[in-house]
Amino acid sequence: MIGEVAARSGVSARMLRHYESLGLVRPSGRTGSGYREYSAQDIRRIFHIESLRSLGLSLRAIGRALDDPAFAPSALVADLVRETRDRIAAETELLTKLRRIEAADPADWEDVLQVVALLRALGSKSAGTRQRAVLSAGGGVPVPVDALVEAVLSESDPHVAGALRWALARSDDDPLALLAEGLGSPEAAVRERAVRALAELPGEGGTALLRDALASPDPVVRGQAALALGTRGAADALPALIDMIVVGRNDTDAADALSVLAGDTAAADRIATVLVDRLADDTTGAPARGRLTQALADIPGPTAAHALVELSHDEDRAVALTATYLRRLRDADRPDGPRGAVRE
């Protein structure tokens, strides 16, 4: 009887009748009183239906699967996998949006709608829309920091990226942990965006992560970290900055950072000594020696000055001419020397 089957199978009598109306279950017979009779095979089919329902199959698909002996489950299971992934992705996206709205601590529904509009604008395909959204967000509900970091790490337009970094640097929330994850991304573009964002963050936390980035296997990350640390006066950026000059990657910016590091006589002489040592290294090629010579121009102090004197007699004519020209510029800037004077 249907009540007994419902108790044994855990399927309600109402659902059993629904299965019967769809032709999924057909009781083997009726009692003399007109009650449905279910055989052991009928009970087994009910359990099969429930098992397939637990996988997310529709009742129609279940009917085909059970009634067609040639039915191949692989394609249907593959469809279920894809649909489940899509559903999880959609639910995850919704959860992320809700958490960001919660993080903005809206005071009323108007604030909620404002955050929703802002998040939608940040995801717009229009660079102008994204940039306006960032620049206009300061006067209202703040942009959740994880939304800002996500936008920073995915933004390819340089103008929008600059606006996003500006907003991130002024955020009241700490983005360091999220940017640290970006530094470890398998995507080179994401790593570069992360280190550029860190370079614009004030405070010791950002400086510490930039120091960690000096050990990155990614030369772009190392270089950007070194440039940022150099402008902050961090002496541990020196080796990376010298390497950038040698290989010719952002060498002008690296030389500028070296001049910032050369803030006192001791630091200037130490930097000049490192530059001279690399110039004397047999593995340093001619173009690199030229760049290293040019880098000496903005390093004050006697060590750099003496090095330029020596280099003005270098066997490499291009290096010698460069050193001679730089000596004249340095002498022209001396208050006690006539313009154009050359001193040995």
N, C-alpha and C positions, 0 to 999 in steps of 0.2 A: 504494500500500500504506500501511497505517496508520502504520508506522514512518517512512516518507518524509514523509508529511503532517505528522506530529508534529514532525519536524526542520524542515520548511519554515515551519510556522505558530507554532512555539514552544509549542504545546499538547501536553501529555503524551498518550501513547497511552491511558492509563487514563482521562483526562478526555474524550478523544474517544469512548471506548466509553460513558462516562456520558452524553454528549450524545446518542449514538445511542439509548441505552436510553430517554431522555426524548422522543425523536422530534424533537430539535432539528436533528440532522444525519442525512441518509440517503444513504449512499454510492450513487453512480449505478449501480454494478454490482459483479460479482465476477469475479475471474480464473478461469481453468480450474483453478487450484490452490485456489480458495476464498478468496483474499485480497480484501479490500475494494478497490474502485477509486473514487477521488475525482476528480470532474471539476473544471475551473477554477471553475465556479459553486459547487461544494461547498466549495472552498477559500475562495472569497470569502465564503460564508455563515459559515464558521468565524471569519474575521476580523471579520465583523459582530457575531457573538456575543461575541467577546472585547472589542470596542469598547464594546458596551452593558454588559457586565459591569463594565468600568472606571468606568462612571457609577453603579454601585451597584444596577442593576436585578437583580431575581431572575431565575432561569432561566425560571420560568413566565411572567413579564412579557416576557422576551425572546422566547419562543416566540410570544406573542400579537402582539408588535410586528412580527415578521418574517413571520408567516403571514397577518395580516389587512391587506389592501391599504387598508382604510378606517380603520386605526388612527391616531388623532391623538396625536402625541407631547406636545403642550403640557400636557395635564392630568397626564400621568405625570411629565414633567420638573418641573412645579410641586410635585408630591408629593415628588419626590426632593430638591428644594431645601429644603422644609419639614423633611423627615426629617433631612437633613444638618445643618441649623441646630440642630435639637433635639439631635442627637448631639454636635455641637460644644459646645453649651451645657452638656450633661451632663458631657462630658469636662473642660471648663474649670472647672466647679464642683468636680469631683473633684480636679483639679490644685491648685486654690486650697486645698482642705481639706488635701491632703497637704503643701503648702508650709507651711501654718500649723502643722500637727503637727510638721513638721521644725523650724520656727522656735522652737517651745516647748522643743526639745532634751530630749525625754523620755528618762529613764534606763532605763525598762523598759516592758513592755507595760501595766502598770497606769497609768503616766503617759499612755501613748497613749490608753487607754480614757477616762481622765479628761478629756483635751483634746477627744476626740470628743464626750463627753457635754456638755461645756461649750459647744462650738460648736453642738450641736443645741439646747441650751437657749436660746442667744442668738437662734436662729431660730424659737423657739416663737411661736405665736399668742397665748399668754397673757402679758400684761404682768407679772403676778406672777412667773411662771416666769423671764422674762428678768431681772427685777430681782434675784431671789434668786441667779440664776447669777452676776451681776456682783458682788454683795456677798459671795458665798461663795468667789470665785475667788482672793482674796488669799492664802489660807493654803496653796494647793497649787501646781500647775503654772500659771505666769503665762499670762494671755490674750495671744495674739499681737497686736501693736499694730495690724496691718492689719485684724484682725477687730474690734478695739475701735473703730477709726475708722469702719469700714463700719457698725457698729451705731449709733454716734453720729450719723452722717449720715443714717441711715434711720429713727431712732426718733422716733415721734410722741407717745408717752406722756410727759408732763413729768416724772413721778417716775422712770421708767426712764432717761430722758435725763439727769437729774441724777446718777443713780448711775453711768451710763456716763462722763460727763464727770469725775466724781470719780476713777473708776478710771483714766481716760486721763491725768489730771494726775499720777498716781502711778506710771505705767508707766516702766520702766527704758529702754524704747526710744523713739526720737525719732519723733513723729507729725507733725512740721511739714510735711514734703513732701506727705503725704496730705491734711492739712487745707488746705494751699494749693490743691490740686486741687479740694477741696470749695468753696472760695471762688469758683472759676471755673466752678462747675456751672451749666448752663442752668436748673436748677430753683431757684426762690427759697427754698423750704423748706430745701433742702440748704445753700445759701449761708448762711442764717441759723443753722443748726445748727453749721456750721463756725466761724463767727465767735464764737458763744457758747462753743464748746469752746476756742478760742484765748484767750478772755477769762479762762478759768480755768487756763490753763497758766502756770507760773512761768518766769522766765528771759527773756533778751534776744531769743531767737529768736522767741518768741510776740509780744513787743512789736513787733519789726520787721515781722512779718506784719500786725499790727493797724494799724501806720502805713500800710502799703501799702493796707489795706482802706479807709482814709479817702478814697482816690481812686475807690472803687467806684461804678459808676453806680446801684447798688442802695441806696436811702436807708435801708433797714433795716440792711444791712451797715455802711454808714457810721456810722449812729447807734450800733449796738452796739459798733463799734470805738472810737468817740469816748468812750462811757461807760467802757469798760475802760481806755482810755489816760488819761482824766481822773482816775480813781481811782488810777492809777499815777504821777500828777504830770507827765504828758507835755503840755507847753504847746501842741504842734501840734494837739491835739484841740479847742482853743478855738473856731475858726470853726464846726466841725461842731456843737459843743454849743450855740452861740448860735443856729444855724439850727434846731436841734431845738426850742428854746424859742419861736422865732418861729412855726414851723408848728404847734406844739402836739403834737409827737410825743415821748412820754416826757419832757415838759418838766420834771417834778418831779425825775426822776433826773438830767437834764442840769444842773439848778440845783445839785443836791447835788454833782455832779462839779466844777462851777465853784468851789464853796466849798472843795473839796479843793485845786484848783489855786491858790486865793488864799492860799497858805501864808505868804507874806511881804508886806510893805507894797508893794513894787514890783509884784509880780504882782497883788495885789489892786487897786491903782490902775489897772493896765493892763486888767484884766478889767472894772472898773467903767466905764472910758472906752469900751470896745467896746460895752457894754450901753447907755450913754447915746447913743452915736452911732447905734445901731440904733433907739433910741426917737425920735430926731430925724429919722430917715429918713422922707420923705413917703410911701414905699411901705409903711410898716409900719402895719397896720390896728389898730383899737382893741383887739381881743382880744389880739393879739400884744404891744401896748404894756403891757397889764395884766400879762401873764406876765413881760415883761422887768423891769417894776417890782418884781414879787414876787421875781425872781431877785436883785435888788440887796440884798435883806434879809440874806442870809448872806455878803455880801462885806464884809469889814472895811475900815477905812481911811477917810481923809478924803474921797476922791473919791466913794465910794458914799454917804457921809453927806451931802455937799453936794448930790449928785444927788437924794436923797430930799427934801431941803428944797425944791429947785426944783420937783420933781414934785408936792409937796403943794399947789402953786398952779396945777397944770396945767389947761388948758381942759377936758380930759376929766374929768368929775366922778368917774368910777370910778377913774381913775388917781390923781387927787388924794386921794381917800379912802383908797385903798390905801397910797399913800406916807405919808400922815399917820399911819395905823395902824402902819406899819412903823417910822416914826421913834419913835413912843412905845415900841414894843417894844425898839428899840435903846437908847433912853435909860434904860428900866427896867433894862436889863442893865448899864448903866455903874455902876461902884462909887461914883462921885462925884456921882451924880444921883439925885434922889427918883423913886420909881416914878411913872410917868405924866407926868413932866416933858417938855415940848417945847421944844427949843432951836433958834433960828434960826441 
